[in-house]
Amino acid sequence: MRRESVGFVLSAASIRFATASLQATAVAFLAITGVKTPLISYMVILMWASIAIGSLAATLAKRAKASSLVGLPLMALGLITLAVSPKLAVLSIIVAGFGSGMAGSALAPSLHRLSPRERPMEGLGSYSLGLSLGLITATLVSSLMPPSKLWIVFIAAGAVAVASAAHVLLTPVPSHANVHIKLPGLSDVKRFFTTRRFAKAFYVNFLYSTIFPLVLSYWSLYAIKVLGMSTGQAFGLLTAMFIISAAIRLASIRLKNVRAAEITALTALTVSTALLSTNATMLVTAGIILFGVPHALIYPVSLYESFESSPDSEIKASYVIALSSGAGEVLAPLVASLMVTLGAIEHIYIISVPLAVVALSLALVL
C-alpha cells in the first residue's frame, strides 16, 4: 500500500465503523429500547435513503476533502444524539446517514487514482480493506456490549467520526487524488452504458446491494428472534464474517485476475443466501460465514470494472454505480419491512436466492 493511500484507508475505516454501528447495531438497540419492530423497519429505510441523499449532496462541497470535513461532523452529531436520546431516533438516523453518505462519496475514486499500474486493484482493495476494518471494529464492540449498554457503541462511533474529521483536516491530500466531485449528465450515463463492462458492473452491484442490507441490518433481529441467539452470538458471527472478508480484501490488493474473483464471489453469494434461507442454525451459521467472500469482492470488483470502463471519469462513474447501490439499499428494506409487518421474518432471506442466481448468470453471460 502506498504511503499517500494510508490517510484515505484510515478515513474509510473510520467512516465504516460509524456507519456500520448505525446500520447493524441500531436495529437491536431500538428493539431493546421498546420501539416496535414495524417502525424499526421504516427507520432502516430512512437510514439507507439518507446515505444515498448525502452522497448526492457531496457535490456541493466540490472536492473530496471538503465533503469529508462536512460529512464526518454531521455523522458524529447524529450518532451521539441517537445514544443520548432514542426518542429522537428518526432525526438522528437521518442526520447520521446523510453525513455518512457525504463523507464517503469520493474515497473510492481517490484511492483508485493512487493505484500503481502493476497492481491495478491496489487502490480499491485498500479502500475495501479499510471498510472491513471499520466493520470488524463496530461489530466486535457491539458483540462485547450487554444489551442495556449498546448506546455506548454510538458514542464510540461518534468519537471516531470526530477523530477522522481531525485527521482529514490535518493531512495533506495529493492533488490528483483530491477529486472534483461532479454529478454525471445524461450524456455521461448513456456513454457508460454503451460498454458491456460497465452495464454488467451496474446490474451485478444492484442485485448484490439488494441482498446486503438484509444481511447487515436484519441479521441481528433474525438471529435473536428466529434462531434464539443472544446479542453477543449474533454480533460475534457477524464479526467473524467481516474478519474473513477483511483477510480476502487484504489479499485482493495484489489481485490480477479480476474476472475469476468476480465469478468466485457470485458463486459464494448464491450458496450463502441459499444456506441463510434454511432457518437451520448450523446451515445459517455456515451461510453467514460464507457471505464474507461476496462481501469482500463484489462491491470493489464492480467499482473497478466501472472505473476501468470509463477512465478519467471515475467520480462520475462512481455516482452512476451508487445509483445501483442506492436503489438496492432502498428496495431491500421496503420488501423486508413488508415481510416483518406480515410476521414472516423467518423467511426474510428467501428473496435473496433468486437475486444471487441472476447476478451470477449476468456475470457469466456479459
DORORO-843962 format. One record per residue (C-alpha): x, z, y; residue in one letter. Coordinates in steps of 0.02 Angstrom, whole numbers, plus 50000, padded with zeros to 5 digits. Last residue first. Layout:
<pts>
PT    xx    zz    yy residu
PT     X     Z     Y      A
...
</pts>
This chain:
<pts>
PT    xx    zz    yy residu
PT 48911 48991 49479      L
PT 48849 49003 49298      V
PT 48939 49157 49230      L
PT 48922 49256 49391      A
PT 48738 49211 49403      L
PT 48706 49268 49224      S
PT 48792 49435 49254      L
PT 48685 49467 49409      A
PT 48526 49418 49314      V
PT 48566 49539 49173      V
PT 48601 49680 49297      A
PT 48433 49652 49383      L
PT 48346 49650 49213      P
PT 48420 49822 49172      V
PT 48394 49910 49339      S
PT 48204 49922 49327      I
PT 48224 50037 49176      I
PT 48321 50163 49281      Y
PT 48171 50252 49359      I
PT 48079 50277 49195      H
PT 48094 50467 49190      E
PT 48041 50470 49373      I
PT 47869 50408 49324      A
PT 47761 50533 49419      G
PT 47667 50399 49516      L
PT 47748 50460 49677      T
PT 47918 50451 49593      V
PT 47885 50272 49537      M
PT 47829 50222 49711      L
PT 47980 50308 49788      S
PT 48094 50213 49669      A
PT 48023 50045 49721      V
PT 48048 50085 49904      L
PT 48217 50167 49868      P
PT 48277 50005 49785      A
PT 48215 49886 49921      L
PT 48309 49973 50062      V
PT 48479 49975 49976      E
PT 48452 49801 49907      G
PT 48412 49727 50078      A
PT 48555 49822 50159      G
PT 48683 49765 50031      S
PT 48629 49583 50043      S
PT 48626 49596 50231      L
PT 48799 49676 50224      A
PT 48861 49514 50143      I
PT 48806 49424 50301      V
PT 48892 49556 50406      Y
PT 49051 49546 50303      S
PT 49054 49358 50326      A
PT 49050 49380 50514      K
PT 49193 49506 50505      I
PT 49292 49395 50388      E
PT 49280 49237 50492      S
PT 49465 49189 50493      D
PT 49449 49127 50313      P
PT 49270 49099 50250      S
PT 49270 49078 50060      S
PT 49411 49203 50045      E
PT 49311 49333 50140      F
PT 49156 49309 50031      S
PT 49255 49319 49868      E
PT 49348 49474 49927      Y
PT 49188 49560 49981      L
PT 49106 49523 49813      S
PT 49263 49586 49724      V
PT 49259 49746 49829      P
PT 49074 49776 49787      Y
PT 49081 49735 49601      I
PT 49243 49823 49556      L
PT 49244 50013 49554      A
PT 49056 50041 49542      H
PT 49048 49912 49403      P
PT 49175 50014 49302      V
PT 49115 50189 49351      G
PT 48945 50148 49278      F
PT 49023 50183 49109      L
PT 49018 50370 49148      I
PT 48834 50363 49199      I
PT 48790 50266 49042      G
PT 48885 50378 48922      A
PT 48791 50528 48993      T
PT 48628 50431 48977      V
PT 48668 50397 48794      L
PT 48704 50581 48758      M
PT 48552 50643 48855      T
PT 48427 50519 48784      A
PT 48318 50457 48929      N
PT 48352 50278 48868      T
PT 48359 50196 49041      S
PT 48536 50256 49079      L
PT 48602 50167 48923      L
PT 48529 50000 48977      A
PT 48597 50027 49152      T
PT 48771 50057 49079      S
PT 48768 49902 48967      V
PT 48719 49783 49107      T
PT 48840 49858 49231      L
PT 48982 49850 49104      A
PT 48950 49664 49085      T
PT 48949 49647 49274      L
PT 49116 49736 49290      A
PT 49201 49634 49153      T
PT 49139 49471 49229      I
PT 49204 49518 49402      E
PT 49373 49579 49339      A
PT 49400 49417 49245      A
PT 49365 49316 49403      R
PT 49481 49421 49512      V
PT 49634 49385 49406      N
PT 49772 49448 49523      K
PT 49743 49636 49534      L
PT 49884 49738 49610      R
PT 49770 49847 49716      I
PT 49647 49842 49570      S
PT 49743 49981 49481      A
PT 49695 50105 49617      L
PT 49516 50042 49606      R
PT 49513 50074 49419      I
PT 49575 50252 49443      A
PT 49448 50280 49582      A
PT 49304 50220 49472      S
PT 49355 50339 49333      I
PT 49360 50481 49460      I
PT 49190 50424 49527      F
PT 49112 50436 49355      M
PT 49185 50610 49329      A
PT 49114 50665 49497      T
PT 48941 50603 49450      L
PT 48955 50698 49287      L
PT 49000 50856 49382      G
PT 48859 50828 49506      F
PT 48730 50836 49367      A
PT 48818 50975 49272      Q
PT 48833 51084 49428      G
PT 48651 51059 49476      T
PT 48599 51111 49301      S
PT 48538 50983 49176      M
PT 48360 50977 49110      G
PT 48366 50792 49065      L
PT 48210 50740 49161      V
PT 48204 50857 49311      K
PT 48389 50901 49335      I
PT 48467 50736 49283      A
PT 48335 50632 49373      Y
PT 48350 50731 49536      L
PT 48540 50725 49530      S
PT 48542 50539 49486      W
PT 48418 50488 49620      Y
PT 48528 50450 49770      S
PT 48686 50384 49687      L
PT 48614 50299 49533      V
PT 48456 50228 49611      L
PT 48555 50181 49766      P
PT 48673 50075 49656      F
PT 48542 49965 49573      I
PT 48478 49866 49722      T
PT 48655 49852 49789      S
PT 48708 49773 49624      Y
PT 48573 49640 49641      L
PT 48618 49605 49822      F
PT 48806 49601 49782      N
PT 48777 49471 49647      V
PT 48672 49366 49766      Y
PT 48798 49369 49910      F
PT 48954 49345 49804      A
PT 48874 49197 49715      K
PT 48824 49117 49880      A
PT 49001 49142 49949      F
PT 49083 49055 49802      R
PT 48951 48919 49795      R
PT 49002 48864 49969      T
PT 48868 48789 50083      T
PT 48803 48966 50102      F
PT 48940 49015 50224      F
PT 48910 48866 50337      R
PT 48724 48901 50349      K
PT 48761 49082 50395      V
PT 48886 49029 50528      D
PT 48762 48904 50603      S
PT 48631 49041 50612      L
PT 48749 49149 50712      G
PT 48862 49285 50642      P
PT 48868 49454 50731      L
PT 49029 49497 50821      K
PT 49151 49639 50797      I
PT 49325 49591 50858      H
PT 49449 49651 50729      V
PT 49576 49789 50759      N
PT 49678 49719 50613      A
PT 49766 49583 50714      H
PT 49810 49709 50849      S
PT 49887 49837 50731      P
PT 49796 50004 50759      V
PT 49882 50153 50842      P
PT 49828 50325 50777      T
PT 49772 50462 50898      L
PT 49589 50414 50919      L
PT 49567 50365 50737      V
PT 49638 50533 50680      H
PT 49525 50629 50800      A
PT 49374 50535 50733      A
PT 49428 50575 50555      S
PT 49439 50760 50597      A
PT 49262 50754 50668      V
PT 49198 50665 50512      A
PT 49285 50793 50400      V
PT 49203 50935 50496      A
PT 49033 50854 50472      G
PT 49065 50836 50286      A
PT 49113 51020 50274      A
PT 48956 51075 50365      I
PT 48854 50958 50254      F
PT 48930 51031 50095      V
PT 48898 51209 50159      I
PT 48711 51171 50154      W
PT 48726 51167 49965      L
PT 48741 51357 49964      K
PT 48575 51406 49884      S
PT 48601 51280 49744      P
PT 48771 51355 49696      P
PT 48916 51248 49759      M
PT 49052 51185 49641      L
PT 48959 51024 49598      S
PT 48934 50983 49783      S
PT 49121 51003 49820      V
PT 49160 50888 49673      L
PT 49027 50762 49728      T
PT 49098 50750 49904      A
PT 49282 50748 49853      T
PT 49252 50614 49722      I
PT 49152 50507 49842      L
PT 49285 50517 49978      G
PT 49422 50471 49855      L
PT 49315 50328 49792      S
PT 49289 50256 49967      L
PT 49476 50264 49999      G
PT 49506 50171 49836      L
PT 49380 50040 49893      S
PT 49481 50010 50051      Y
PT 49645 50006 49955      S
PT 49574 49877 49834      G
PT 49505 49781 49983      L
PT 49676 49772 50063      G
PT 49776 49748 49903      E
PT 49664 49612 49832      M
PT 49775 49468 49889      P
PT 49936 49542 49818      R
PT 50069 49405 49838      E
PT 49993 49352 50004      R
PT 50009 49526 50080      P
PT 49845 49612 50127      S
PT 49834 49677 50307      L
PT 49692 49560 50355      R
PT 49589 49629 50211      H
PT 49611 49804 50284      L
PT 49528 49755 50448      S
PT 49390 49658 50361      P
PT 49348 49811 50253      A
PT 49353 49939 50395      L
PT 49239 49842 50513      A
PT 49067 49920 50485      S
PT 49120 50094 50435      G
PT 49092 50191 50595      A
PT 48928 50107 50642      M
PT 48848 50125 50472      G
PT 48899 50308 50461      S
PT 48837 50346 50636      G
PT 48666 50272 50597      F
PT 48656 50369 50433      G
PT 48699 50533 50520      A
PT 48573 50504 50659      V
PT 48433 50451 50540      I
PT 48469 50592 50417      I
PT 48468 50723 50555      S
PT 48304 50659 50629      L
PT 48216 50667 50460      V
PT 48296 50833 50411      A
PT 48248 50926 50570      L
PT 48163 51062 50468      K
PT 48325 51075 50368      P
PT 48403 51162 50521      S
PT 48585 51215 50510      V
PT 48639 51101 50368      A
PT 48543 50949 50431      L
PT 48608 50979 50607      T
PT 48786 50980 50540      I
PT 48760 50814 50453      L
PT 48677 50729 50601      G
PT 48809 50784 50727      L
PT 48952 50734 50612      A
PT 48880 50559 50589      M
PT 48861 50541 50776      L
PT 49041 50598 50801      P
PT 49101 50466 50674      L
PT 49000 50320 50744      G
PT 49065 50316 50923      V
PT 49252 50328 50886      L
PT 49231 50217 50733      S
PT 49147 50079 50834      S
PT 49287 50089 50963      A
PT 49423 50064 50833      K
PT 49339 49912 50756      A
PT 49312 49822 50922      R
PT 49158 49760 51016      K
PT 49069 49930 51028      A
PT 48901 49844 51046      L
PT 48935 49751 50884      T
PT 48932 49919 50796      A
PT 48743 49920 50820      A
PT 48724 49808 50668      L
PT 48813 49934 50556      S
PT 48707 50073 50629      G
PT 48549 49977 50581      I
PT 48609 49963 50400      A
PT 48651 50148 50391      I
PT 48481 50188 50468      S
PT 48393 50090 50330      A
PT 48485 50184 50192      W
PT 48438 50354 50266      M
PT 48260 50307 50310      L
PT 48229 50251 50129      I
PT 48304 50415 50065      V
PT 48187 50509 50183      M
PT 48041 50418 50103      Y
PT 48097 50478 49931      S
PT 48110 50656 49996      I
PT 47929 50649 50053      L
PT 47874 50603 49875      P
PT 47976 50750 49805      T
PT 47903 50885 49916      K
PT 48023 50978 50030      V
PT 48047 51157 49971      G
PT 48227 51197 50021      T
PT 48282 51160 49842      I
PT 48209 50984 49850      A
PT 48295 50953 50017      L
PT 48464 51005 49948      F
PT 48444 50901 49788      A
PT 48407 50743 49888      V
PT 48536 50783 50023      A
PT 48676 50795 49895      T
PT 48690 50611 49846      A
PT 48665 50510 50004      Q
PT 48715 50635 50139      L
PT 48864 50703 50045      S
PT 48908 50525 50000      A
PT 48907 50477 50184      T
PT 49022 50620 50236      A
PT 49149 50590 50099      F
PT 49131 50402 50124      R
PT 49176 50417 50308      I
PT 49329 50523 50270      S
PT 49390 50410 50130      A
PT 49367 50253 50236      A
PT 49460 50335 50380      S
PT 49601 50384 50263      L
PT 49610 50205 50200      V
PT 49615 50137 50377      F
PT 49755 50256 50425      G
PT 49855 50212 50270      V
PT 49849 50025 50298      S
PT 49991 50025 50425      E
PT 50110 50091 50292      R
PT 50069 49953 50170      R
PT 50000 50000 50000      M
</pts>
